[in-house]
Amino acid sequence: MTQNEVNWPAALRATDSGEQTAAVNALREILQNGLRIALNGRSDVSGAHLEDFAQESLLRVLDRLDQFQGRSKFTTWAQAIALNVAFTELRRKRWQDVSLDALMADGAHLAEPAMIAEDVLGADEDRTRLVAALRNAIENDLTPKQRAAILGELRELPFDQIVALLGTSRSAGYKMLHDARRALKQRLHEAGITSADIQNAFS
Amino acid sequence: MNKMEQRLTREQVGSIVKMLGLTTDREFNCSECLQHVSEFAECQLANQSVGEVISKVEQHLAMCPECREEYEALMKILKAGQ
């Protein structure tokens, strides 16, 4: 029987402890092999890390078995969870020393004219108008935390790290960012800048 | 960090503008994306069109570098298994 022919949810829930143990071990191996392929070449990932990620992923998958709806192969669904576990941890380690104060301070500078480099504007009048409206909206329509969150994204700070720094949950953090983007977009529209203008400005 | 390092570059301002261009009233968050990304990845691998729900995965991936990084890693695994 191939891995795709296994009824994974049933096997992982099996009351026969031998069958369940075999399924758990097989899935752990599949997840670890996948992680090895995905993270191959990274200097910050050792064999021990792969084992830890696979074990943590396995627990996460078992915890979420009820959420598997069969719209993809089970192993693809489980690999997606494993990658989320591994990358979240790797990003946390990379950014663990960034402080909220630094992020908030940087966010406060976002609206300052001096903070947008001269070569952003060029000679394009439409782009100049858009950036002026954007700067005004950032200054007047966003909260300090929204500004900090947007700057965190621009700095490629992991979203998990941003929400941790802002002391909020992942879903509340996403809503905060989404509300910020919608507010900025609305303000640009009110300034007569269309969606097409926005999409074309830096294309 | 000094002022020069804090100054937003053309790429960063462009990135804000691009994010606004992609912003819609109803979007998947990262958790919803994770729940559906395996189906999206298999459709992409099979070169199949995606439905309305799964198209929201594509929109989220365009907005979210972390989810995009994980999706690209998933595709790497799936392609290795072909």
Chai-1 contact restraints between the chains, C-beta under 6 A:
chainA,res_idxA,chainB,res_idxB,connection_type,confidence,min_distance_angstrom,max_distance_angstrom,comment,restraint_id
A,G34,B,I77,contact,1.0,0.0,6.0,A-B,restraint_1
A,I37,B,I77,contact,1.0,0.0,6.0,A-B,restraint_2
A,I37,B,A80,contact,1.0,0.0,6.0,A-B,restraint_3
A,A38,B,A73,contact,1.0,0.0,6.0,A-B,restraint_4
A,A38,B,K76,contact,1.0,0.0,6.0,A-B,restraint_5
A,A38,B,I77,contact,1.0,0.0,6.0,A-B,restraint_6
A,R71,B,E39,contact,1.0,0.0,6.0,A-B,restraint_7
A,S72,B,S38,contact,1.0,0.0,6.0,A-B,restraint_8
A,S72,B,E39,contact,1.0,0.0,6.0,A-B,restraint_9
A,S72,B,E42,contact,1.0,0.0,6.0,A-B,restraint_10
A,T76,B,S38,contact,1.0,0.0,6.0,A-B,restraint_11
A,T76,B,E42,contact,1.0,0.0,6.0,A-B,restraint_12
A,W77,B,S38,contact,1.0,0.0,6.0,A-B,restraint_13
A,Q79,B,L74,contact,1.0,0.0,6.0,A-B,restraint_14
A,Q79,B,I77,contact,1.0,0.0,6.0,A-B,restraint_15
A,A80,B,V37,contact,1.0,0.0,6.0,A-B,restraint_16
A,A80,B,S38,contact,1.0,0.0,6.0,A-B,restraint_17
A,A80,B,L74,contact,1.0,0.0,6.0,A-B,restraint_18
A,L83,B,E70,contact,1.0,0.0,6.0,A-B,restraint_19
A,L83,B,A73,contact,1.0,0.0,6.0,A-B,restraint_20
A,L83,B,L74,contact,1.0,0.0,6.0,A-B,restraint_21
A,N84,B,L34,contact,1.0,0.0,6.0,A-B,restraint_22
A,N84,B,E70,contact,1.0,0.0,6.0,A-B,restraint_23
A,F87,B,E70,contact,1.0,0.0,6.0,A-B,restraint_24
A,D106,B,Q6,contact,1.0,0.0,6.0,A-B,restraint_25
A,H109,B,Q6,contact,1.0,0.0,6.0,A-B,restraint_26
A,M115,B,R7,contact,1.0,0.0,6.0,A-B,restraint_27
A,M115,B,L8,contact,1.0,0.0,6.0,A-B,restraint_28
A,I116,B,L8,contact,1.0,0.0,6.0,A-B,restraint_29
A,A117,B,R7,contact,1.0,0.0,6.0,A-B,restraint_30
A,A117,B,T9,contact,1.0,0.0,6.0,A-B,restraint_31
A,D119,B,R10,contact,1.0,0.0,6.0,A-B,restraint_32
A,V120,B,R10,contact,1.0,0.0,6.0,A-B,restraint_33
A,V120,B,V13,contact,1.0,0.0,6.0,A-B,restraint_34
A,L154,B,Q12,contact,1.0,0.0,6.0,A-B,restraint_35
A,L154,B,S15,contact,1.0,0.0,6.0,A-B,restraint_36
A,P158,B,E66,contact,1.0,0.0,6.0,A-B,restraint_37
A,F159,B,E66,contact,1.0,0.0,6.0,A-B,restraint_38
A,S171,B,N29,contact,1.0,0.0,6.0,A-B,restraint_39
A,Y174,B,N29,contact,1.0,0.0,6.0,A-B,restraint_40
A,R181,B,M19,contact,1.0,0.0,6.0,A-B,restraint_41
A,R181,B,L20,contact,1.0,0.0,6.0,A-B,restraint_42
A,R181,B,T23,contact,1.0,0.0,6.0,A-B,restraint_43
A,L184,B,L20,contact,1.0,0.0,6.0,A-B,restraint_44
A,K185,B,L20,contact,1.0,0.0,6.0,A-B,restraint_45
A,K185,B,T23,contact,1.0,0.0,6.0,A-B,restraint_46
A,I198,B,V17,contact,1.0,0.0,6.0,A-B,restraint_47
A,I198,B,L20,contact,1.0,0.0,6.0,A-B,restraint_48
A,I198,B,G21,contact,1.0,0.0,6.0,A-B,restraint_49
A,Q199,B,G21,contact,1.0,0.0,6.0,A-B,restraint_50
A,A201,B,V17,contact,1.0,0.0,6.0,A-B,restraint_51
A,F202,B,G14,contact,1.0,0.0,6.0,A-B,restraint_52
A,F202,B,V17,contact,1.0,0.0,6.0,A-B,restraint_53
